Amino acid sequence: MDARAIADFVKSSDKIDKNRVFLVGRSLGGAVALHLLSEPEYQGVFRACIIENTFTSMLDMAMLRFMLMRMFPWLKMFLTIKWDNI
């Protein structure tokens, strides 16, 4: 909601040079930035997106961090948040 509020402000302000606004996200914030840019109403609002240390997907991160996910791959069916950043 915060990212959408910022993007809406940038879109609606006539005092902001849209050619000079970059979207930046780090780690979880990178996933939020990429998700925001995937929404059609926010495409073209920012000149570019810079992401740093963002995970490829929630499943990849869970498989990396939780041994149970590796031992019992069927557990991935309970992972409802996808956040496929690739």
C-alpha positions, 0 to 999 in steps of 0.5 A, spaced: 500 500 500 505 504 501 509 503 494 502 504 491 501 511 495 508 513 493 507 511 485 500 515 485 503 521 488 508 521 483 503 520 477 499 525 480 504 531 481 505 536 476 511 538 480 515 532 479 519 530 473 517 523 471 524 522 467 528 523 473 524 518 478 527 511 479 524 506 483 529 503 488 528 496 492 533 492 496 531 485 499 524 484 500 523 492 498 526 489 491 520 484 491 515 490 492 518 494 487 517 489 482 510 487 484 508 494 483 511 495 476 507 489 474 501 492 475 499 496 468 497 502 472 504 503 474 508 502 468 511 508 465 511 512 472 518 511 473 524 511 469 527 505 471 527 500 477 534 498 481 533 492 485 539 490 490 539 483 493 532 481 492 530 473 492 528 470 485 522 467 488 519 466 495 519 458 494 527 459 492 528 462 498 524 457 502 528 452 499 534 455 501 532 457 508 528 451 511 531 444 511 524 441 511 522 444 505 528 440 502 526 434 505 519 434 504 518 438 497 510 437 497 510 442 503 511 447 497 503 447 496 502 451 503 506 456 500 501 461 498 505 467 496 509 466 490 513 473 489 516 470 482 521 476 481 524 473 475 
